[in-house]
């Protein structure tokens, strides 16, 4: 288990202790106003933790406080882990960033683009450009999320069972084939839209590496970095540490969401590289430090654990289009 403790005096790192307390006081009001059940905050500079604070409950109804070892569903904070995994394989020569995704997921060949109509009767045309791996890394693929509720194609995702959660009894490979059946929002590479692109990238990692995503993560990233509390679900012995899931209710207050939250209680069929990990603040702090260059080690290495080229870490946060490509615009 990774530890979470202050490693340096805030003043020595250039922080004023009273200003850091203002952060705590600010976020404490979110709990007092019932906008959040609880939180855990860390501040790091130059690779050293200078501030750790916690407030409120990991389970408000049970009266269980947030602790430094509380497990959280980190949702889209999974995306950088998947992106690093992909960049590791890229630097090993497993693929080029310009490779079409269909090279690894055949259903992504001959994609179509939405041009009009509704989610029930869409009008589409053949895509002029294939979806490429760099499109997945930069969210310029034309894919989307059902929960956006901003475009007819979003509705098609929801109808197929992809909303806030994933479709039941569906593997990642099956989900990718289903997503490939939907039209793209725009020509790949021309616009930006936050989407299931990183989930599809996770499937590319599986095919290129020849192993399931959870195994690749464990062997190449989580294990070497000592991130022993990070996985795609909370193990039975760890469930007491798992924070209950809350969302914004119709009154604007934090409302418990046990139905969606139970997905983290057991091993999932769909390994979501876009939003499936459970972790602790200590574990994820180690991952962020792995991404950054330090005095004693380059980016891509931490305490001798894991091994990614510094360029891979720079490329994962955030990845940029290949040279000569036109920067995309946002579609929303």
Rosetta blueprint (number, residue, H / E / L):
1 X L
2 X L
3 X L
4 X L
5 X L
6 X L
7 X L
8 X L
9 X L
10 X H
11 X H
12 X H
13 X H
14 X L
15 X L
16 X L
17 X H
18 X H
19 X H
20 X H
21 X H
22 X H
23 X H
24 X H
25 X H
26 X H
27 X H
28 X H
29 X H
30 X H
31 X H
32 X H
33 X L
34 X L
35 X L
36 X L
37 X L
38 X E
39 X E
40 X E
41 X E
42 X E
43 X E
44 X E
45 X E
46 X L
47 X L
48 X E
49 X E
50 X E
51 X E
52 X E
53 X E
54 X E
55 X E
56 X E
57 X E
58 X E
59 X E
60 X L
61 X L
62 X L
63 X L
64 X E
65 X E
66 X L
67 X L
68 X L
69 X L
70 X L
71 X E
72 X E
73 X E
74 X L
75 X H
76 X H
77 X H
78 X H
79 X H
80 X H
81 X H
82 X H
83 X H
84 X H
85 X H
86 X H
87 X H
88 X H
89 X H
90 X H
91 X H
92 X L
93 X L
94 X L
95 X L
96 X L
97 X L
98 X L
99 X L
100 X E
101 X H
102 X H
103 X H
104 X L
105 X L
106 X H
107 X H
108 X H
109 X L
110 X L
111 X L
112 X E
113 X E
114 X E
115 X E
116 X E
117 X E
118 X L
119 X L
120 X L
121 X L
122 X E
123 X E
124 X E
125 X E
126 X E
127 X L
128 X L
129 X L
130 X L
131 X L
132 X E
133 X H
134 X H
135 X H
136 X H
137 X H
138 X L
139 X L
140 X L
141 X L
142 X L
143 X L
144 X L
145 X L
146 X H
147 X H
148 X H
149 X L
150 X L
151 X L
152 X H
153 X H
154 X H
155 X H
156 X H
157 X H
158 X H
159 X H
160 X L
161 X L
162 X L
163 X L
164 X L
165 X L
166 X L
167 X L
168 X L
169 X L
170 X L
171 X L
172 X H
173 X H
174 X H
175 X H
176 X H
177 X H
178 X H
179 X H
180 X H
181 X H
182 X L
183 X L
184 X E
185 X L
186 X L
187 X L
188 X L
189 X L
190 X L
191 X E
192 X E
193 X L
194 X L
195 X L
196 X L
197 X H
198 X H
199 X H
200 X H
201 X H
202 X H
203 X H
204 X H
205 X H
206 X H
207 X H
208 X H
209 X H
210 X L
211 X L
212 X L
213 X H
214 X H
215 X H
216 X H
217 X H
218 X H
219 X H
220 X H
221 X H
222 X H
223 X L
224 X L
225 X L
226 X L
227 X L
228 X L
229 X L
230 X L
231 X E
232 X L
233 X L
234 X L
235 X L
236 X H
237 X H
238 X H
239 X H
240 X H
241 X H
242 X E
243 X L
244 X L
245 X L
246 X E
247 X E
248 X E
249 X L
250 X L
251 X L
252 X L
253 X L
254 X E
255 X E
256 X E
257 X L
258 X H
259 X H
260 X H
261 X H
262 X H
263 X H
264 X H
265 X H
266 X L
267 X L
268 X L
269 X L
270 X L
271 X L
272 X L
273 X L
274 X L
275 X L
276 X L
277 X L
278 X E
279 X E
280 X L
281 X H
282 X H
283 X H
284 X H
285 X H
286 X H
287 X H
288 X H
289 X H
290 X H
291 X H
292 X L
293 X L
294 X L
295 X L
296 X L
297 X L
298 X L
299 X L
300 X L
301 X L
302 X E
303 X L
304 X L
305 X E
306 X L
307 X L
308 X L
309 X L
310 X H
311 X H
312 X H
313 X H
314 X H
315 X H
316 X L
317 X L
318 X L
319 X L
320 X L
321 X L
322 X L
323 X L
324 X L
325 X L
326 X L
327 X L
328 X L
329 X E
330 X E
331 X L
332 X L
